[in-house]
Each structure stands twice: as structure tokens, then as C-alpha cells.
Amino acid sequence: MNWDFLGFLATMVSIGVAITIPFGMFTLYRALGRRFDRRIGADPGELEILKERLAAIEDTLRQAGETQIGPRVHDLEERMDFAERLLTDRESVHRIEGGQ
């Protein structure tokens, strides 16, 4: 018997098994996943529908937040401007009266 041929054959079988087993396991896991999805009752397109609903809710919350927070931020900006003007006026009055 030719030992070189048997060594070559053993190498090829080993490579074939090394490639086939991971592919077969991936296929098996995917098939089992689909089976469990059907058992639970999950619809394949349900995830996309849920993503769209989540995006709509986020947009609604963002718009509501802008309409409620916007006027309050504007009011706070006006108050800060007023306080800054008061401080600068006091400094200028203090300088005019001779205080440096």
C-alpha cells in the first residue's frame, strides 16, 4: 500500500471535516432558531414594525420636549441677560463714583 496516498487522503478528509462541521452547525442553529421563533409566534417582520414604532415615539417625545422646554430656556436666557446687565451697570456706577 502506498503510504503517501494514505497520508494525502487522511489530510483531505481532515480538511473536509474541518470545513463541513462548522457549516453544518451553523445551518442547524439557524434552523432551530427559526423553529423556536415559530413556536413563540414571532413574526419575522415584527422587528421592523417595532423599530418603526420606536422611531415614531422618539420623534414625538423629541418634539414635545422642544415645545415645552424651548420657552423655559428662552425665559432663562432673558433672566441671565438681565442679571449680566445689572452687574455691568453696578460696575460702571462704581467706577463713575470714584471707586476704580
Secondary structure per residue as TSV (DSSP state, phi and psi in degrees):
chain	resnum	aa	ss	phi	psi
A	1	M	-	360.0	143.9
A	2	N	-	-86.5	113.2
A	3	W	H	-72.2	-28.8
A	4	D	H	-65.1	-42.2
A	5	F	H	-64.8	-42.8
A	6	L	H	-64.9	-38.1
A	7	G	H	-64.3	-42.7
A	8	F	H	-64.1	-43.6
A	9	L	H	-63.2	-42.2
A	10	A	H	-64.4	-39.2
A	11	T	H	-64.1	-45.1
A	12	M	H	-64.9	-40.7
A	13	V	H	-64.4	-41.5
A	14	S	H	-62.6	-43.7
A	15	I	H	-64.3	-42.5
A	16	G	H	-61.6	-42.8
A	17	V	H	-67.0	-40.7
A	18	A	H	-63.9	-30.5
A	19	I	H	-84.2	-39.4
A	20	T	H	-72.7	-40.0
A	21	I	H	-61.9	-50.5
A	22	P	H	-61.7	-39.2
A	23	F	H	-63.8	-42.6
A	24	G	H	-65.4	-39.1
A	25	M	H	-65.6	-41.7
A	26	F	H	-60.7	-44.6
A	27	T	H	-63.4	-41.3
A	28	L	H	-64.5	-46.6
A	29	Y	H	-61.9	-40.6
A	30	R	H	-64.8	-41.9
A	31	A	H	-65.7	-41.7
A	32	L	H	-64.4	-39.3
A	33	G	H	-61.3	-43.2
A	34	R	H	-64.1	-38.7
A	35	R	H	-64.8	-43.9
A	36	F	H	-66.8	-35.2
A	37	D	H	-60.8	-42.1
A	38	R	H	-67.3	-37.7
A	39	R	H	-63.6	-41.0
A	40	I	H	-73.2	-27.5
A	41	G	T	97.6	17.8
A	42	A	-	-75.7	133.6
A	43	D	-	-90.8	133.0
A	44	P	T	-58.2	-32.3
A	45	G	T	-87.0	-2.7
A	46	E	H	-64.9	-35.2
A	47	L	H	-62.0	-43.0
A	48	E	H	-63.8	-40.2
A	49	I	H	-63.4	-42.7
A	50	L	H	-65.7	-37.3
A	51	K	H	-63.0	-42.5
A	52	E	H	-64.4	-41.7
A	53	R	H	-65.1	-40.3
A	54	L	H	-63.2	-42.4
A	55	A	H	-62.7	-40.0
A	56	A	H	-65.0	-40.9
A	57	I	H	-65.5	-41.9
A	58	E	H	-62.3	-42.2
A	59	D	H	-62.0	-43.1
A	60	T	H	-62.3	-44.3
A	61	L	H	-65.1	-38.8
A	62	R	H	-63.9	-44.7
A	63	Q	H	-65.9	-40.4
A	64	A	H	-65.3	-40.0
A	65	G	H	-64.9	-38.7
A	66	E	H	-67.7	-39.0
A	67	T	H	-73.9	-30.7
A	68	Q	H	-86.9	-35.3
A	69	I	H	-86.8	-30.6
A	70	G	H	-53.4	-52.7
A	71	P	H	-62.6	-34.9
A	72	R	H	-67.7	-40.0
A	73	V	H	-64.8	-41.6
A	74	H	H	-61.1	-43.5
A	75	D	H	-61.8	-43.2
A	76	L	H	-64.9	-37.1
A	77	E	H	-62.9	-42.3
A	78	E	H	-63.2	-41.2
A	79	R	H	-64.3	-40.8
A	80	M	H	-63.8	-43.1
A	81	D	H	-60.2	-43.5
A	82	F	H	-62.2	-44.4
A	83	A	H	-64.3	-39.3
A	84	E	H	-63.9	-42.6
A	85	R	H	-62.6	-41.1
A	86	L	H	-61.5	-43.6
A	87	L	H	-64.8	-43.3
A	88	T	H	-68.5	-34.7
A	89	D	H	-65.9	-40.4
A	90	R	H	-64.1	-40.1
A	91	E	H	-64.8	-41.9
A	92	S	H	-68.9	-38.1
A	93	V	H	-64.7	-40.0
A	94	H	H	-63.5	-38.0
A	95	R	H	-69.0	-40.9
A	96	I	H	-65.9	-37.1
A	97	E	T	-75.0	-3.0
A	98	G	T	100.0	18.0
A	99	G	-	-93.7	2.5
A	100	Q	-	90.6	360.0
